[in-house]
Amino acid sequence: MKIDPKSIGVGQYQHDVSQTQLARKLDAVVEDCVNAVGVDLNTASVPLLTRVAGLTRMMAQNIVAWRDENGQFQNRQQLLKVSRLGPKAFEQCAGFLRINHGDNPLDASTVHPEAYPVVERILAATQQALKDLMGNSNELRHLKAADFTDDKFGVPTVSDIIKELEKPGRDPRPEFKTAQFADGVETMNDLLPGMILEGAVTNVTNFGAFVDIGVHQDGLVHISSLSTKFVDDPHTVVKAGDIVKVKVLEVDLQRKRIALTMRLDEQPGETAARRGGGADRAQGNRPASKAAKPRGRDAQPAGNSAMMDALAAAMGKKR
């Protein structure tokens, strides 16, 4: 891994939660991902190998040391020659370690060495060589998993083995999509009201969502602009990482603020009127009956905010 996942920011609340619990959960997620995808035994680094189930940091270091001294691994059984890596550790880690172009094509798959006898029974039934059967969808689709089960491997496991033989070495991860930033739009100065852009959601709050549109300053989609329908909680509409289409409503270069909308039919200037001319952002697009009512001396007309800003600016000039 090129960077410790803990160094990747995940929003403004990252340091508000228990760092111990966060680290524990993060480690578990990283290990799940590494084991689901698999690791190339002949190229993996020590930090990556350490994330494989059953391997300690010492074992990972010994694997790399063995590789440096003896060359590439040719089969999974050679793992048993690594110092401190015994049968129990081998049983846990072997299925997650891949050897491409090795002695046995199955070593490059998710099939665990303990399940190789199941594959041998499949080969005997189909009367085909392993290299001919792997990737042969027409032949494999006619097989019934129940015909190859035993006391150790049931239908679910055999079904997974057949799927792996059908698409050997498949990557279980879905296609990674990124936002396609508009050409020529690189800074806030390039933005114009009415522009429709693609961006990635970077953070979701109670009052809306922040979106990266490629200008080094995230824009805000207010809760009232997330959907044409009433939205009570922005988290039900978007989440961090989502790719969304947004329209630019307003650009404030001085304060470095960008107002965006996901209601693509919305026109610049409509937002302020819909929000009541300066209503609290967190109040969003809640029905008028639920809107917070002004209380006591703290209450002030909606337009007072702009007036106070102007007054403060005037006082600053006099000084």
VENHUZI-V412405 format. One record per residue. RES is the residue in one small letter. SS is DSSP state (h for helix, s for strand, l for the rest). Layout:
BEGIN
[[RES;SS] [RES;SS]]
END
This chain:
BEGIN
[[m;l] [k;l] [i;l] [d;l] [p;h] [k;h] [s;h] [i;l] [g;l] [v;l] [g;l] [q;l] [y;l] [q;h] [h;h] [d;h] [v;l] [s;l] [q;h] [t;h] [q;h] [l;h] [a;h] [r;h] [k;h] [l;h] [d;h] [a;h] [v;h] [v;h] [e;h] [d;h] [c;h] [v;h] [n;h] [a;h] [v;h] [g;l] [v;s] [d;s] [l;l] [n;l] [t;l] [a;l] [s;l] [v;h] [p;h] [l;h] [l;h] [t;h] [r;l] [v;l] [a;l] [g;l] [l;l] [t;l] [r;h] [m;h] [m;h] [a;h] [q;h] [n;h] [i;h] [v;h] [a;h] [w;h] [r;h] [d;h] [e;h] [n;h] [g;l] [q;l] [f;l] [q;l] [n;l] [r;h] [q;h] [q;h] [l;h] [l;h] [k;h] [v;l] [s;l] [r;l] [l;l] [g;l] [p;h] [k;h] [a;h] [f;h] [e;h] [q;h] [c;h] [a;h] [g;h] [f;h] [l;s] [r;s] [i;l] [n;l] [h;l] [g;l] [d;l] [n;l] [p;h] [l;h] [d;h] [a;h] [s;l] [t;l] [v;l] [h;l] [p;h] [e;h] [a;h] [y;h] [p;h] [v;h] [v;h] [e;h] [r;h] [i;h] [l;h] [a;h] [a;h] [t;h] [q;l] [q;l] [a;l] [l;h] [k;h] [d;h] [l;h] [m;l] [g;l] [n;l] [s;h] [n;h] [e;h] [l;h] [r;l] [h;l] [l;l] [k;l] [a;h] [a;h] [d;h] [f;h] [t;l] [d;l] [d;l] [k;l] [f;l] [g;l] [v;h] [p;h] [t;h] [v;h] [s;h] [d;h] [i;h] [i;h] [k;h] [e;h] [l;h] [e;h] [k;l] [p;l] [g;l] [r;l] [d;l] [p;l] [r;l] [p;l] [e;l] [f;l] [k;l] [t;l] [a;l] [q;l] [f;l] [a;l] [d;l] [g;l] [v;l] [e;l] [t;l] [m;h] [n;h] [d;h] [l;l] [l;l] [p;l] [g;l] [m;l] [i;s] [l;s] [e;s] [g;s] [a;s] [v;s] [t;s] [n;s] [v;s] [t;s] [n;l] [f;l] [g;s] [a;s] [f;s] [v;s] [d;s] [i;l] [g;l] [v;l] [h;l] [q;l] [d;l] [g;s] [l;s] [v;s] [h;s] [i;h] [s;h] [s;h] [l;l] [s;l] [t;l] [k;l] [f;l] [v;l] [d;l] [d;l] [p;h] [h;h] [t;h] [v;l] [v;l] [k;l] [a;l] [g;l] [d;l] [i;s] [v;s] [k;s] [v;s] [k;s] [v;s] [l;s] [e;s] [v;s] [d;s] [l;l] [q;l] [r;l] [k;l] [r;s] [i;s] [a;s] [l;s] [t;s] [m;l] [r;l] [l;l] [d;l] [e;l] [q;l] [p;l] [g;l] [e;h] [t;h] [a;h] [a;h] [r;h] [r;l] [g;l] [g;l] [g;l] [a;l] [d;l] [r;h] [a;h] [q;h] [g;l] [n;l] [r;l] [p;l] [a;h] [s;h] [k;h] [a;l] [a;l] [k;l] [p;l] [r;l] [g;h] [r;h] [d;h] [a;l] [q;l] [p;l] [a;l] [g;l] [n;h] [s;h] [a;h] [m;h] [m;h] [d;h] [a;h] [l;h] [a;h] [a;h] [a;h] [m;h] [g;h] [k;h] [k;h] [r;l]]
END
